[in-house]
Amino acid sequence: MLEVIFEFVTVGNFVKISAIDVETGTEVSIMTPRNIGVNTMKEQAKNKLIWRLQQKKKKPL
């Protein structure tokens, strides 16, 4: 199961959300309007993190 740490930073009318995979240390960030719900923010950031982890698996070392 994916364990994720979230960080939220408000920048004007937007929120920068960073999602970090605990196991690999992989980090992604997204910007969202600050008026959407926290759960939606987390879901979007986690989806991007999952996508990034899948992309890393496809690349040869």
Order of alpha helices (4+ residues) and beta strands (2+ residues): beta-beta-beta-alpha
